[in-house]
């Protein structure tokens, strides 16, 4: 394997030099934003980590040979639900190398619910606003899965139209899997495409999956939930597949979600995860855990380890990248804010988790410039006025920075002789 991998590395270097997307070049960032710590823009991990090494070997072979499949999942809170950060990473990866686009993967029609924002790379239209359930509710009334969110139709036929909205990448789909269930009555959703009706070719009530196959690829379709009086159907996820070799980048996010919300309030988390079976999970959960007056680092670590155990049950070899909490502020009065010192405590937990799981850390807290740096990001129109979230330009910049750190691991694979980092 070592000889094969070195040959792959040479091929990768040639591919990268000719196919690196212009948007990922960050050579001018230091001059434009001198407060950003570009030296910290790296994946920090033990270079002998078997899981990280195996993932980057598989990634290298997938890119070089254009065979096999690789699944990546980014999971978090509002930073992920907004979609800009995840999609920037996704497009950077998939446009860097030709012929590696596989499934669009797991999505959710967020904006079907009231006051719920949707990623921009797919458009949602609806017959009516449906009842929304999220894992941030104290006691969710619906059984949730991996997506941590659900919408429910009652008593009448409702429809949800999904249109893929990314012109740079062909995510044409020929197999759709709906995740969901009917609590009252035997409701089976169907899909409409160009005035044709497609019934599920396979239904598994135990895994709550409804599978639809097409003879052609589609980029726009309508999900119909045919509920009659006293019937309901709860939709918990939509997986878009094309069954091609390549890389799938899934993003799972719920506004306000913390670690506890995923491992305690999503009973179908593990079952749904088997549909994705990730080779790499990029964790971005933590900003909400550390937002309160107090922050229990022991509970934070324990909650993370329980989520990790669920993922290991699906793929024991899954690799992990932990994105530390960004620097943020707490509102302490009218127009008064104070830097959230919990970000430092959370950062320490992420490094500990990486060591315990043979994973990696992308130290966003350090990259931003450390405690209090969000003010500079806000002044540069990269951070929002709430001093927690980023502007679209800020998320795009973060996506490029993450991709650069990610790309360095493909460009310079481990030669088995160096160990550049020690925990």
N, C-alpha and C positions, 0 to 999 in steps of 0.2 A: 504493500500500500504506500510506503514512503516514497518509492521510486515513481509510482504513478502520480502521487500528489505533487512531487516536484515538477514533473512534466506539465501537470495541470496549471501549476503556478506560472510557468513561462507563458502558457497560452493565455492565462488571465491577464498578465501584464500587457500583452499585445492587444487584447480586447479592450482593456481599460484605456490605453493610450489613444485608441482610435474612436472609442464610443462614449467617453465620459460626457455626460450632459452639461451644457453650459451653465445651467442654473445651479449646479452643485459646486461651482468654483467659488472659493471663499478667500482668495488672495487679497482682496481689497477690503475685507471686513475689518481687519485690524486698524486700517487707516480711517475708515468711516466711523467705527464704533470702538474707540481705544479702551473703553471700560470692559470689554469682553475679554476674558482670559482664554485666548485661543490655544495656549499650551495645554490646557486641561481638556481640550476636545479630543478625547481618546476613550476607547473602551479599556477599563482597568480590570485586569484579571490575571490570575496565575496562568502563564502561557503553557503550563503542562496540564491544565484542566482537561480531562478526557472528554467531557461533554462539549465544551466550547470548541475544542480541537476537532471533534467529530462533526459538529455542525458546520464549521467553516470548510472542512474537507468536502462534506456533502454539497454545500453551496458552491464550492469551486467546481466540482464535477458536474453539477447541474448546469452551471453557466457555460462551461467549456464544451460539454457534450450535447446540451439541449435535450437531455433525456432524464427521466425520473421526475419526481415531484418533491417540492419543498414547501412546507407550510409555516408561515410566521403569523403570530397573533400579538397585537398591541392592545392592552387592556388598561382602562383607567376611568377617570371621572369626566368632568366637563372638557378638559383639554383634549380628550379623545372623541367624545360625542360630537364636538364641533366639527371634527373631520379634517380641518386644514392641516394640522401637524401630521396625522397619520397618512393622509393622502399625499402630502409632499414626500414623505419617506417612500411610500409605495411607488409613486411615479418616478422618483429618482432611481430606485432599484430597477424597475421594469423597463425604463427607457435607456438604461446604461448599456444593456446587452441585448442584442437582437434574438428574437425567438424564444423568450423565456416567460411569456405571459400565459399563466394558467387560469384558474377560476378567479372571478371577482370575489368570491367567498361570502362570508356572513355579513348581512346588512340588516337594518331594521328601519321601518317607515316611521321614524320618530314624529314627524310633523302631522301624522294622523291624530295624535293626541293634542289636547289644548295647550298652547304656550310651550311647545316642545320643538326645539330647533333641529334641523336636519343637515347633514353634510351636503356640500354643494355639488359633489360629483354624481349624485343621482337625485332626480326630481320626483316629488310625490304629489299626486292629486288624489282626491277622496270624495266620496259621496256625502259623508257627514263626519263630524268630529266624534271619534270613538272614545270610550272610557279608557283612561290611561292608568296603568299600575307600574310603579317603579320600586326597585329594591331599597330606595332611600326612605320609603314609607315605614313608619314604626311597625305596623303589622300589615304587610301586603295581603290584599284579599284574593289574589290570584297566585297560582303556583308558577314561579318564574324559573327560567333556565339560564343558560350562559349569557345571553344578552342583558339580563338583569332588568328587563322592561317588557311590558305587554300592552296590547290594546284589545278590547273586547267589543264585539258586535252583539246586539240584543234585538230579538223580535222582528227584525226586518232585514231584507237583503242589503248589504253594504258592499262597496267596492273600493279598492285601493289600486291606483295605477302607479307603476314604477317605471321611470325612464332613465336609463344610464346616460350620464351627462359628462363624459370624459372623452373629448375628441382625439387626444394623443394616444390612447390605448384602446385596442379592440377587445372589449370584455364580452363579446357575443356569447350568449348562453344557450345551451341546448338541454340542460337539465336543471330543474328548480325543485328545491326541497323546502316545503313549508313546515315550520315547527309550531305546534299548537294543539289545542284540544277543545272538545265540546263537553261542557258539564251538563247541559240540559238538551237532550235529543241528539240524534246521530247526524250531525252537520258535517258534511264533507266539502271543503272549498273546491272551487274549480278555477281554471285560468282561461282568460280570453286573450287571443292574439289574432289580429287582422280578421275579426268577425268569426273566428273559429273558437270553439269551446274545447278545452282539454281537461279531461277527468284524470284523477290520479291513477298512475299505473301501479302504484304500490302504496299501501297504507300499513303503518305499524303503530298501533295504539299504545304499545308499551313505551316506545321511544318517542311517541307523539310526532311522527314524521309522515308527511304526505309528499310523495315523489311524483314529478311530472316530467315526461320525456318529450322532446320535440325532434322532428326530422330536419329542422333547420335551426340556425342560430337566431336569437331574438335579443334586442336591446331595449324593448319596451313591451310591457305586458300588464294585464289587469288581474288582480286577485279578487275573486268574488266570494263573499261569505254569505251563503243563502240561508239565513236564519228565518224561520217561521215564528209564529207566536209562541212565546214561552221557550224559545230556543236561544242558544248563545254559542259563540265561538271565540276563543281567546288565541290570538296570534302572538307567538313569542320569538319568532325569528324567521329569516328568509336566507337560504343559502343558494347562491348562483354558481353553477358549475358549467364547464365546457369540456371536461374530461381530457384536457391536453396536458402534455408534459410541461413543466416549468414551475414558477414560483407563485404562490398565493399569499397575499398579505391581508389578513383579517384585522378589523378594528372593532373593539367592543368597549363602549363607553356609556356611562349614565351620569348626568349632571348631579353633582353632590355626593357621589358614591364613595364610600370608604371600604377598607378591607373587610370589615364585619358584614357589610351589606352583601358582598359577593359570596362569602362562605357560609353565612347563616340564613340568608333569605332567598337563596336560589337553589331549591332542592334538585332541580334537573341540570345543574351546572355540569356535572361530570358526564351525564348521558349525552348532553348536547356537544360537549367537547370532543366526543368520539367522532363526530362528523368532521371536525377540523383536524384532529390529531396533530397538534403543532410540533414542529421540530425546534422552534424557538418561540419563547414568550418574552415580549418586551413589557415589563411592568411599569405602569405610570400611576399606580394607586398610592395615595399618601397625603396629598395636599389637604384633603378633607379630614383625615384622621388627626392631623396636627393643627387644625383650625380653631379648636376650642380653647377655653381658659387653661385647661390642663391637658397634658399629653402623656398617656401611659405607653412608654416605649416597650414594656414587657408584653402588653396586650397586642400592640402593633406588630411586633415580631411574631407572636403566636398566631395571630390571624393570617399573616402572610404565609407562615409555614403550613397552615391548614389548606390554603388555596394551592400551594405548591404540591402538597400531598395529593390533592384531587387531580392535578395535572400529571403527576407521576403515575397515577393509576391508569391513565390513558396512554402515556408514553414515558416509560422510565428513563429514556435517554434524552428527554427534552432539555434544551439549554435555556438559560435564563439571563436576561439583561435587565438590570434594575436602573431606572431613571430616577435620580434623587428628586425630592421636592424642589421646585423652583423657589427662589427667594420671594417672599410675600410679606404683606403688611396686614395688621389687624386694625379695624376701626375702633378708636377708643373715645371718640366724641365727635361732635359736629365738625367736619372738615379736619379732624385730627386722626392721624394714623401712627402706628408704632411698628417697627420691624418685628416680624414673628420669629422669635428665637427658637421656636420649636423646629424650624427648618434645619438647624444645626444638629439637634438631637435625632431627627429622622434620618439625616445623612449618615450618621454613625450606624444606625440600624441597617441601612441599605448595604453598607460595606460588610457588616457582620453577616447579613443574609447571603451576600455573594460568596463569602468565604465558606459558609456552611453548605451551600448548594453547588459549589464549583462554578458559580456564575460570574457575571461581569457587572461593573457599575459604569454608567454614563453619568458623570457628576455635573448635572445641570446647575446645581447650586454654586459650584466652584466656577463653572464656565461663565455664569452670569456676572461673577465678580464678588460673590459672597454676601454676607449679611448687609442688607440695606441697598443692594444693587438694583432692586426693582425700580427705585426712583429714577435712576439713570436710564433704564429701559423705557420707562414711561415718558421721560422727557424727550427721548429719541423717537417717540411714537411707535415703539415696539411693545410696550405694555399698556394695558388699559387703566382707566382712572381708578378702578377698584383695587389696583396694586396686587392683584392675584392672577388675573388672566392676561393673555397677550393679545395684541392686535393681529389681524390676518398677516401683516408684514412680519410681525414677531414670530408667529407660528411657522411661517415659511422659512424664515432664517434658521429657526431651531431644527426644522426638518432637514435643511441643507447641512447644518453642523453635525447632526446625528449621522446622516448619510456619509459624510466625510470620515467620521470615526469608524463607521461600519466598513467603509470601502478600504480603509487602511489595513484591516484584517484580511481582506481578500488579496490586496496587492502584495502584502508582505507576510505570507503564511509562515507559521512556526517551522524552523528547520531542525527542531529537536535538540538544539545545542544552546539555546539562550533562554533565560528566565528573567525578563525585564522588570517584573513587578513581584513584590513580596507583600502579603498582607501583614 
